[in-house]
Amino acid sequence: TGAISSLQRQMEIQESELRRIRSENDLLQKQLREREVQLQAMSDKFYHMTEEQRQEEIVVMMEEENRNLHQVLNQQESQMAEQGKLIGELQATINQLRTELVNTRLHLLEEKQAQKEIQSEADALQHKALQTKVALEQITCKFERYRNKIIQATFSAEGIQEPLGELTDNEVLEAMQKIINERTEFQHMLKHRGSK
């Protein structure tokens, strides 16, 4: 948004400069028209002189006016050439700024689209995490039931002392291992005696 605002400000400055140059150009055209009016006034003045005076005055005035007009014309042509060049440069700059503005807006749209996709992926991951949490809770619940059954089976065996408090997993495993070892030993002893 900052880049777009900056580009728009630059465009406004360039367009303002373009308007100023066009205004100067209009002023030069106005001055040229004023010169034409002055020439017409001089022409009317000569109309009332004698033929000889008129011709002499015309020659002097025309030479002077020609010099002035050539000078003004050269100045105006030079100024108009400079202004034409500047107008071209300003137009090129405005076009470039417009292109940059369009590119910046496209980039912003792409970023918004990417942000939407990331948000969608985040939502999907969150949903998956929730499903995983539910599955973990179910597994934990099943594990606890299974553990309770193991504890119940282990400590209901003959000769095993009832637990006094909360058991750790290692204590349950040790108790089970003890039962397994005792039964294995008993089985070996029976086999050794030849009993089924």
C-alpha positions as CSV (number, residue, x, y, z in Angstrom):
1,T,0.0,0.0,0.0
2,G,2.9,2.4,0.8
3,A,4.5,1.6,-2.6
4,I,1.2,2.3,-4.4
5,S,0.8,5.6,-2.6
6,S,4.4,6.6,-3.4
7,L,3.9,5.7,-7.1
8,Q,0.6,7.6,-7.2
9,R,2.3,10.7,-5.6
10,Q,5.1,10.5,-8.2
11,M,2.5,10.3,-11.0
12,E,0.6,13.3,-9.6
13,I,3.9,15.3,-9.5
14,Q,4.7,14.3,-13.1
15,E,1.2,15.1,-14.3
16,S,1.4,18.5,-12.5
17,E,4.7,19.2,-14.3
18,L,3.1,18.2,-17.6
19,R,0.2,20.6,-17.0
20,R,2.6,23.5,-16.1
21,I,4.5,23.0,-19.4
22,R,1.3,22.9,-21.4
23,S,0.3,26.1,-19.7
24,E,3.6,27.8,-20.7
25,N,3.1,26.6,-24.2
26,D,-0.4,28.2,-24.3
27,L,1.2,31.4,-23.0
28,L,3.7,31.4,-25.8
29,Q,0.8,30.9,-28.3
30,K,-1.0,33.8,-26.7
31,Q,2.1,36.1,-27.1
32,L,2.3,35.1,-30.7
33,R,-1.3,36.1,-31.3
34,E,-0.6,39.5,-29.5
35,R,2.3,40.0,-31.9
36,E,-0.1,39.5,-34.8
37,V,-2.5,42.1,-33.3
38,Q,0.4,44.6,-33.0
39,L,1.3,43.9,-36.7
40,Q,-2.3,44.6,-37.6
41,A,-2.3,47.9,-35.7
42,M,0.9,49.0,-37.4
43,S,-0.6,48.1,-40.7
44,D,-3.6,50.3,-40.0
45,K,-1.2,53.2,-39.1
46,F,0.7,52.9,-42.4
47,Y,-2.6,53.1,-44.2
48,H,-3.0,56.8,-43.2
49,M,0.6,57.9,-44.3
50,T,1.7,59.2,-47.7
51,E,2.8,56.6,-50.1
52,E,6.5,57.5,-49.8
53,Q,6.4,57.8,-46.0
54,R,4.5,54.6,-45.9
55,Q,7.1,52.8,-48.0
56,E,10.0,54.1,-45.9
57,E,8.3,53.4,-42.6
58,I,7.2,50.0,-43.8
59,V,10.8,49.0,-44.9
60,V,12.2,50.2,-41.5
61,M,9.5,48.7,-39.5
62,M,9.4,45.4,-41.4
63,E,13.1,45.0,-41.0
64,E,12.9,45.6,-37.3
65,E,9.8,43.5,-37.0
66,N,11.4,40.7,-39.0
67,R,14.4,40.7,-36.7
68,N,12.1,40.7,-33.6
69,L,9.9,38.0,-35.1
70,H,12.9,35.8,-36.1
71,Q,14.3,36.2,-32.6
72,V,10.9,35.4,-31.0
73,L,10.3,32.5,-33.4
74,N,13.7,31.0,-32.7
75,Q,13.1,31.4,-29.0
76,Q,9.7,29.8,-29.2
77,E,10.9,27.0,-31.4
78,S,13.7,26.3,-29.0
79,Q,11.4,26.4,-26.0
80,M,8.8,24.2,-27.8
81,A,11.5,21.7,-28.7
82,E,12.6,21.6,-25.1
83,Q,9.1,21.3,-23.9
84,G,8.3,18.6,-26.4
85,K,11.3,16.7,-25.2
86,L,10.3,17.2,-21.6
87,I,6.7,16.2,-22.3
88,G,8.0,13.0,-23.9
89,E,10.2,12.3,-20.9
90,L,7.4,13.1,-18.5
91,Q,5.0,10.9,-20.5
92,A,7.5,8.0,-20.4
93,T,8.0,8.5,-16.7
94,I,4.2,8.5,-16.1
95,N,3.9,5.3,-18.2
96,Q,6.7,3.7,-16.2
97,L,5.0,4.7,-12.9
98,R,1.7,3.3,-14.2
99,T,3.4,0.0,-15.1
100,E,5.1,-0.1,-11.7
101,L,1.7,0.6,-10.0
102,V,0.0,-2.3,-12.0
103,N,2.9,-4.6,-11.1
104,T,2.8,-3.6,-7.4
105,R,-1.0,-4.3,-7.4
106,L,-0.5,-7.7,-9.1
107,H,2.3,-8.5,-6.5
108,L,-0.1,-7.6,-3.7
109,L,-2.8,-9.8,-5.2
110,E,-0.3,-12.7,-5.5
111,E,0.7,-12.1,-1.9
112,K,-3.0,-12.1,-0.8
113,Q,-3.6,-15.4,-2.7
114,A,-0.5,-16.9,-1.1
115,Q,-1.7,-15.8,2.3
116,K,-5.1,-17.4,1.7
117,E,-3.4,-20.6,0.7
118,I,-1.2,-20.5,3.8
119,Q,-4.2,-19.8,5.9
120,S,-6.0,-22.7,4.3
121,E,-3.1,-25.0,5.0
122,A,-2.9,-23.8,8.6
123,D,-6.6,-24.5,9.0
124,A,-6.1,-28.0,7.5
125,L,-3.1,-28.6,9.9
126,Q,-5.2,-27.4,12.8
127,H,-8.0,-29.7,11.9
128,K,-5.5,-32.6,11.6
129,A,-3.9,-31.7,14.9
130,L,-7.4,-31.8,16.5
131,Q,-8.1,-35.2,15.0
132,T,-4.7,-36.4,16.2
133,K,-5.4,-35.1,19.7
134,V,-8.8,-37.0,19.7
135,A,-7.1,-40.2,18.4
136,L,-4.3,-39.8,21.1
137,E,-7.0,-39.4,23.8
138,Q,-8.7,-42.5,22.6
139,I,-5.4,-44.5,22.5
140,T,-4.5,-43.2,25.9
141,C,-7.9,-44.3,27.3
142,K,-7.5,-47.7,25.7
143,F,-3.9,-47.9,27.1
144,E,-5.2,-47.0,30.6
145,R,-7.9,-49.7,30.4
146,Y,-5.3,-52.2,29.1
147,R,-2.8,-51.2,31.9
148,N,-5.6,-51.5,34.5
149,K,-6.4,-55.0,33.2
150,I,-2.7,-56.0,33.4
151,I,-2.4,-54.6,36.9
152,Q,-5.5,-56.5,37.9
153,A,-4.3,-59.7,36.4
154,T,-0.8,-59.3,37.8
155,F,-1.8,-58.5,41.4
156,S,-4.6,-60.9,41.6
157,A,-2.1,-63.8,41.1
158,E,-1.4,-65.9,44.1
159,G,1.5,-64.8,46.2
160,I,1.5,-61.3,44.9
161,Q,1.2,-58.5,47.4
162,E,-1.5,-55.9,46.7
163,P,0.0,-52.4,45.7
164,L,-0.1,-49.7,48.4
165,G,-0.5,-46.7,46.1
166,E,-0.2,-45.6,42.5
167,L,2.0,-47.9,40.4
168,T,4.6,-46.8,37.9
169,D,4.9,-48.6,34.6
170,N,8.3,-50.1,35.7
171,E,6.7,-51.5,38.9
172,V,3.9,-53.1,36.9
173,L,6.5,-54.6,34.5
174,E,8.6,-55.9,37.3
175,A,5.6,-57.6,38.9
176,M,4.7,-59.2,35.6
177,Q,8.3,-60.3,35.0
178,K,8.3,-61.9,38.5
179,I,5.1,-63.8,37.7
180,I,6.5,-64.9,34.3
181,N,9.8,-66.0,35.9
182,E,8.1,-67.9,38.6
183,R,5.8,-69.7,36.2
184,T,8.6,-70.5,33.9
185,E,10.7,-71.9,36.8
186,F,7.7,-73.9,38.0
187,Q,7.1,-75.3,34.4
188,H,10.8,-76.3,34.2
189,M,10.6,-78.0,37.6
190,L,7.5,-80.0,36.5
191,K,9.1,-81.0,33.2
192,H,12.2,-82.1,35.1
193,R,10.0,-84.4,37.3
194,G,8.3,-85.7,34.2
195,S,4.9,-84.3,35.0
196,K,2.6,-82.9,32.3
